[in-house]
Amino acid sequence: MKITMRSDVDVTADALVYGLLEGEENISFDQELLSEYRKAMERKIFSSAFGEVYTTRLTHLPFQKVVLIGLGK
């Protein structure tokens, strides 16, 4: 498995993994992902606490999976 960390979005990757600090909503590059994140928070399926993981698929993005990871404080 190859893991590459980048600050820009690589549209050739199979998955987009996005880390979030507690209280942060810095998902400004995609409004649908931001909406999905907020819904998961409201339904208490995901929080940005350390170790939390939420996986989804957004058909308008070129990735097979989008993974949100809680980084804590």
N, CA, C and O atoms as a GROMACS GRO file, in nm:
protein
  292
    1MET      N    1   0.083  -0.116   0.000
    1MET     CA    2   0.000   0.000   0.000
    1MET      C    3   0.089   0.124   0.000
    1MET      O    4   0.188   0.130   0.073
    2LYS      N    5   0.054   0.219  -0.081
    2LYS     CA    6   0.129   0.344  -0.090
    2LYS      C    7   0.044   0.456  -0.031
    2LYS      O    8  -0.070   0.477  -0.072
    3ILE      N    9   0.100   0.529   0.064
    3ILE     CA   10   0.031   0.641   0.126
    3ILE      C   11   0.111   0.768   0.096
    3ILE      O   12   0.231   0.774   0.123
    4THR      N   13   0.044   0.866   0.041
    4THR     CA   14   0.107   0.993   0.008
    4THR      C   15   0.029   1.105   0.075
    4THR      O   16  -0.093   1.111   0.064
    5MET      N   17   0.100   1.193   0.143
    5MET     CA   18   0.035   1.308   0.206
    5MET      C   19   0.058   1.429   0.117
    5MET      O   20   0.170   1.458   0.075
    6ARG      N   21  -0.053   1.500   0.089
    6ARG     CA   22  -0.046   1.618   0.003
    6ARG      C   23  -0.138   1.725   0.058
    6ARG      O   24  -0.234   1.695   0.128
    7SER      N   25  -0.107   1.849   0.026
    7SER     CA   26  -0.194   1.958   0.067
    7SER      C   27  -0.296   1.991  -0.042
    7SER      O   28  -0.396   2.059  -0.016
    8ASP      N   29  -0.271   1.945  -0.163
    8ASP     CA   30  -0.368   1.965  -0.271
    8ASP      C   31  -0.443   1.835  -0.294
    8ASP      O   32  -0.406   1.732  -0.238
    9VAL      N   33  -0.547   1.838  -0.375
    9VAL     CA   34  -0.628   1.719  -0.400
    9VAL      C   35  -0.578   1.651  -0.527
    9VAL      O   36  -0.575   1.712  -0.634
   10ASP      N   37  -0.541   1.523  -0.514
   10ASP     CA   38  -0.493   1.443  -0.627
   10ASP      C   39  -0.610   1.361  -0.679
   10ASP      O   40  -0.652   1.265  -0.615
   11VAL      N   41  -0.664   1.398  -0.794
   11VAL     CA   42  -0.783   1.331  -0.845
   11VAL      C   43  -0.755   1.194  -0.906
   11VAL      O   44  -0.848   1.130  -0.954
   12THR      N   45  -0.631   1.148  -0.904
   12THR     CA   46  -0.602   1.014  -0.955
   12THR      C   47  -0.600   0.910  -0.842
   12THR      O   48  -0.582   0.791  -0.870
   13ALA      N   49  -0.617   0.952  -0.718
   13ALA     CA   50  -0.613   0.861  -0.604
   13ALA      C   51  -0.744   0.784  -0.592
   13ALA      O   52  -0.849   0.830  -0.639
   14ASP      N   53  -0.738   0.665  -0.530
   14ASP     CA   54  -0.858   0.584  -0.508
   14ASP      C   55  -0.944   0.638  -0.394
   14ASP      O   56  -1.067   0.624  -0.395
   15ALA      N   57  -0.879   0.700  -0.296
   15ALA     CA   58  -0.951   0.750  -0.179
   15ALA      C   59  -0.901   0.889  -0.142
   15ALA      O   60  -0.784   0.922  -0.160
   16LEU      N   61  -0.994   0.967  -0.091
   16LEU     CA   62  -0.959   1.096  -0.033
   16LEU      C   63  -0.971   1.079   0.117
   16LEU      O   64  -1.078   1.047   0.168
   17VAL      N   65  -0.860   1.099   0.190
   17VAL     CA   66  -0.859   1.090   0.335
   17VAL      C   67  -0.838   1.231   0.388
   17VAL      O   68  -0.740   1.297   0.354
   18TYR      N   69  -0.931   1.275   0.472
   18TYR     CA   70  -0.930   1.413   0.518
   18TYR      C   71  -0.936   1.417   0.670
   18TYR      O   72  -1.032   1.367   0.729
   19GLY      N   73  -0.836   1.474   0.732
   19GLY     CA   74  -0.830   1.485   0.878
   19GLY      C   75  -0.892   1.614   0.927
   19GLY      O   76  -0.870   1.720   0.868
   20LEU      N   77  -0.968   1.605   1.035
   20LEU     CA   78  -1.037   1.721   1.091
   20LEU      C   79  -1.006   1.735   1.240
   20LEU      O   80  -1.017   1.639   1.316
   21LEU      N   81  -0.968   1.855   1.280
   21LEU     CA   82  -0.950   1.886   1.421
   21LEU      C   83  -1.087   1.911   1.483
   21LEU      O   84  -1.181   1.950   1.414
   22GLU      N   85  -1.099   1.888   1.615
   22GLU     CA   86  -1.226   1.912   1.683
   22GLU      C   87  -1.268   2.058   1.665
   22GLU      O   88  -1.188   2.149   1.683
   23GLY      N   89  -1.395   2.078   1.630
   23GLY     CA   90  -1.449   2.211   1.613
   23GLY      C   91  -1.418   2.275   1.479
   23GLY      O   92  -1.459   2.388   1.453
   24GLU      N   93  -1.346   2.205   1.394
   24GLU     CA   94  -1.306   2.259   1.264
   24GLU      C   95  -1.400   2.210   1.154
   24GLU      O   96  -1.438   2.093   1.152
   25GLU      N   97  -1.437   2.298   1.065
   25GLU     CA   98  -1.518   2.261   0.948
   25GLU      C   99  -1.447   2.309   0.822
   25GLU      O  100  -1.509   2.373   0.737
   26ASN      N  101  -1.322   2.280   0.810
   26ASN     CA  102  -1.241   2.329   0.698
   26ASN      C  103  -1.252   2.235   0.577
   26ASN      O  104  -1.153   2.175   0.535
   27ILE      N  105  -1.373   2.224   0.523
   27ILE     CA  106  -1.395   2.140   0.405
   27ILE      C  107  -1.448   2.231   0.294
   27ILE      O  108  -1.543   2.196   0.224
   28SER      N  109  -1.387   2.344   0.278
   28SER     CA  110  -1.438   2.445   0.186
   28SER      C  111  -1.422   2.410   0.039
   28SER      O  112  -1.484   2.473  -0.046
   29PHE      N  113  -1.340   2.308   0.007
   29PHE     CA  114  -1.319   2.275  -0.134
   29PHE      C  115  -1.437   2.201  -0.195
   29PHE      O  116  -1.445   2.189  -0.317
   30ASP      N  117  -1.531   2.148  -0.111
   30ASP     CA  118  -1.643   2.074  -0.168
   30ASP      C  119  -1.766   2.090  -0.077
   30ASP      O  120  -1.766   2.041   0.036
   31GLN      N  121  -1.868   2.156  -0.125
   31GLN     CA  122  -1.988   2.183  -0.046
   31GLN      C  123  -2.068   2.057  -0.014
   31GLN      O  124  -2.125   2.047   0.094
   32GLU      N  125  -2.072   1.960  -0.106
   32GLU     CA  126  -2.145   1.837  -0.081
   32GLU      C  127  -2.078   1.755   0.030
   32GLU      O  128  -2.147   1.694   0.112
   33LEU      N  129  -1.946   1.752   0.031
   33LEU     CA  130  -1.874   1.683   0.139
   33LEU      C  131  -1.897   1.754   0.271
   33LEU      O  132  -1.915   1.688   0.374
   34LEU      N  133  -1.897   1.886   0.272
   34LEU     CA  134  -1.926   1.962   0.393
   34LEU      C  135  -2.066   1.930   0.444
   34LEU      O  136  -2.085   1.913   0.565
   35SER      N  137  -2.162   1.920   0.355
   35SER     CA  138  -2.299   1.885   0.393
   35SER      C  139  -2.305   1.744   0.450
   35SER      O  140  -2.371   1.721   0.552
   36GLU      N  141  -2.237   1.650   0.388
   36GLU     CA  142  -2.232   1.511   0.437
   36GLU      C  143  -2.169   1.505   0.576
   36GLU      O  144  -2.217   1.432   0.662
   37TYR      N  145  -2.063   1.581   0.597
   37TYR     CA  146  -1.995   1.588   0.727
   37TYR      C  147  -2.091   1.641   0.833
   37TYR      O  148  -2.101   1.584   0.942
   38ARG      N  149  -2.161   1.748   0.803
   38ARG     CA  150  -2.255   1.808   0.899
   38ARG      C  151  -2.368   1.712   0.934
   38ARG      O  152  -2.409   1.704   1.050
   39LYS      N  153  -2.420   1.639   0.835
   39LYS     CA  154  -2.526   1.541   0.860
   39LYS      C  155  -2.474   1.428   0.950
   39LYS      O  156  -2.546   1.385   1.040
   40ALA      N  157  -2.353   1.382   0.926
   40ALA     CA  158  -2.295   1.276   1.009
   40ALA      C  159  -2.276   1.324   1.152
   40ALA      O  160  -2.296   1.247   1.247
   41MET      N  161  -2.238   1.450   1.169
   41MET     CA  162  -2.222   1.507   1.303
   41MET      C  163  -2.359   1.517   1.372
   41MET      O  164  -2.372   1.483   1.490
   42GLU      N  165  -2.461   1.563   1.300
   42GLU     CA  166  -2.596   1.577   1.357
   42GLU      C  167  -2.652   1.443   1.400
   42GLU      O  168  -2.716   1.432   1.505
   43ARG      N  169  -2.628   1.338   1.319
   43ARG     CA  170  -2.679   1.204   1.348
   43ARG      C  171  -2.590   1.130   1.448
   43ARG      O  172  -2.617   1.015   1.484
   44LYS      N  173  -2.484   1.197   1.493
   44LYS     CA  174  -2.387   1.142   1.588
   44LYS      C  175  -2.321   1.014   1.536
   44LYS      O  176  -2.288   0.923   1.613
   45ILE      N  177  -2.302   1.008   1.404
   45ILE     CA  178  -2.232   0.897   1.340
   45ILE      C  179  -2.082   0.923   1.341
   45ILE      O  180  -2.002   0.830   1.340
   46PHE      N  181  -2.045   1.051   1.344
   46PHE     CA  182  -1.905   1.090   1.339
   46PHE      C  183  -1.885   1.214   1.425
   46PHE      O  184  -1.972   1.300   1.434
   47SER      N  185  -1.769   1.220   1.488
   47SER     CA  186  -1.725   1.344   1.553
   47SER      C  187  -1.578   1.359   1.517
   47SER      O  188  -1.514   1.262   1.476
   48SER      N  189  -1.526   1.476   1.532
   48SER     CA  190  -1.386   1.496   1.497
   48SER      C  191  -1.294   1.468   1.616
   48SER      O  192  -1.179   1.513   1.619
   49ALA      N  193  -1.345   1.394   1.714
   49ALA     CA  194  -1.262   1.352   1.827
   49ALA      C  195  -1.155   1.255   1.776
   49ALA      O  196  -1.174   1.188   1.674
   50PHE      N  197  -1.044   1.249   1.845
   50PHE     CA  198  -0.932   1.166   1.803
   50PHE      C  199  -0.975   1.021   1.781
   50PHE      O  200  -1.039   0.960   1.867
   51GLY      N  201  -0.941   0.967   1.666
   51GLY     CA  202  -0.967   0.827   1.635
   51GLY      C  203  -1.099   0.798   1.568
   51GLY      O  204  -1.121   0.685   1.524
   52GLU      N  205  -1.188   0.895   1.558
   52GLU     CA  206  -1.316   0.874   1.491
   52GLU      C  207  -1.294   0.864   1.340
   52GLU      O  208  -1.210   0.935   1.285
   53VAL      N  209  -1.369   0.776   1.274
   53VAL     CA  210  -1.356   0.756   1.130
   53VAL      C  211  -1.495   0.749   1.067
   53VAL      O  212  -1.584   0.683   1.120
   54TYR      N  213  -1.513   0.818   0.956
   54TYR     CA  214  -1.638   0.814   0.881
   54TYR      C  215  -1.603   0.796   0.733
   54TYR      O  216  -1.522   0.870   0.678
   55THR      N  217  -1.664   0.697   0.671
   55THR     CA  218  -1.639   0.668   0.530
   55THR      C  219  -1.767   0.688   0.450
   55THR      O  220  -1.875   0.648   0.493
   56THR      N  221  -1.754   0.751   0.334
   56THR     CA  222  -1.869   0.774   0.248
   56THR      C  223  -1.825   0.769   0.102
   56THR      O  224  -1.707   0.758   0.072
   57ARG      N  225  -1.922   0.778   0.014
   57ARG     CA  226  -1.896   0.783  -0.130
   57ARG      C  227  -1.980   0.897  -0.186
   57ARG      O  228  -2.101   0.901  -0.167
   58LEU      N  229  -1.916   0.989  -0.253
   58LEU     CA  230  -1.986   1.099  -0.319
   58LEU      C  231  -1.964   1.083  -0.469
   58LEU      O  232  -1.851   1.092  -0.517
   59THR      N  233  -2.070   1.060  -0.541
   59THR     CA  234  -2.059   1.023  -0.682
   59THR      C  235  -2.001   1.133  -0.770
   59THR      O  236  -1.947   1.104  -0.877
   60HIS      N  237  -2.011   1.258  -0.729
   60HIS     CA  238  -1.956   1.365  -0.812
   60HIS      C  239  -1.804   1.379  -0.797
   60HIS      O  240  -1.741   1.448  -0.877
   61LEU      N  241  -1.746   1.314  -0.697
   61LEU     CA  242  -1.601   1.316  -0.679
   61LEU      C  243  -1.539   1.193  -0.744
   61LEU      O  244  -1.604   1.088  -0.751
   62PRO      N  245  -1.417   1.202  -0.793
   62PRO     CA  246  -1.356   1.091  -0.867
   62PRO      C  247  -1.301   0.978  -0.778
   62PRO      O  248  -1.239   0.885  -0.830
   63PHE      N  249  -1.322   0.985  -0.648
   63PHE     CA  250  -1.265   0.887  -0.556
   63PHE      C  251  -1.365   0.776  -0.528
   63PHE      O  252  -1.486   0.799  -0.525
   64GLN      N  253  -1.315   0.653  -0.506
   64GLN     CA  254  -1.403   0.543  -0.469
   64GLN      C  255  -1.455   0.561  -0.327
   64GLN      O  256  -1.568   0.523  -0.297
   65LYS      N  257  -1.373   0.620  -0.240
   65LYS     CA  258  -1.412   0.644  -0.102
   65LYS      C  259  -1.364   0.781  -0.057
   65LYS      O  260  -1.262   0.832  -0.103
   66VAL      N  261  -1.441   0.838   0.034
   66VAL     CA  262  -1.398   0.958   0.105
   66VAL      C  263  -1.397   0.921   0.252
   66VAL      O  264  -1.498   0.876   0.306
   67VAL      N  265  -1.283   0.939   0.318
   67VAL     CA  266  -1.266   0.900   0.456
   67VAL      C  267  -1.234   1.025   0.538
   67VAL      O  268  -1.135   1.094   0.512
   68LEU      N  269  -1.319   1.052   0.638
   68LEU     CA  270  -1.295   1.162   0.730
   68LEU      C  271  -1.238   1.102   0.859
   68LEU      O  272  -1.290   1.004   0.911
   69ILE      N  273  -1.131   1.161   0.909
   69ILE     CA  274  -1.066   1.110   1.029
   69ILE      C  275  -1.060   1.222   1.133
   69ILE      O  276  -1.014   1.333   1.106
   70GLY      N  277  -1.110   1.190   1.253
   70GLY     CA  278  -1.104   1.285   1.364
   70GLY      C  279  -0.964   1.290   1.422
   70GLY      O  280  -0.908   1.187   1.460
   71LEU      N  281  -0.907   1.409   1.428
   71LEU     CA  282  -0.771   1.427   1.480
   71LEU      C  283  -0.769   1.476   1.624
   71LEU      O  284  -0.662   1.486   1.685
   72GLY      N  285  -0.886   1.506   1.680
   72GLY     CA  286  -0.893   1.555   1.817
   72GLY      C  287  -0.853   1.700   1.828
   72GLY      O  288  -0.858   1.776   1.731
   73LYS      N  289  -0.812   1.738   1.949
   73LYS     CA  290  -0.776   1.879   1.975
   73LYS      C  291  -0.635   1.911   1.933
   73LYS      O  292  -0.590   2.025   1.949
   0.00000   0.00000   0.00000
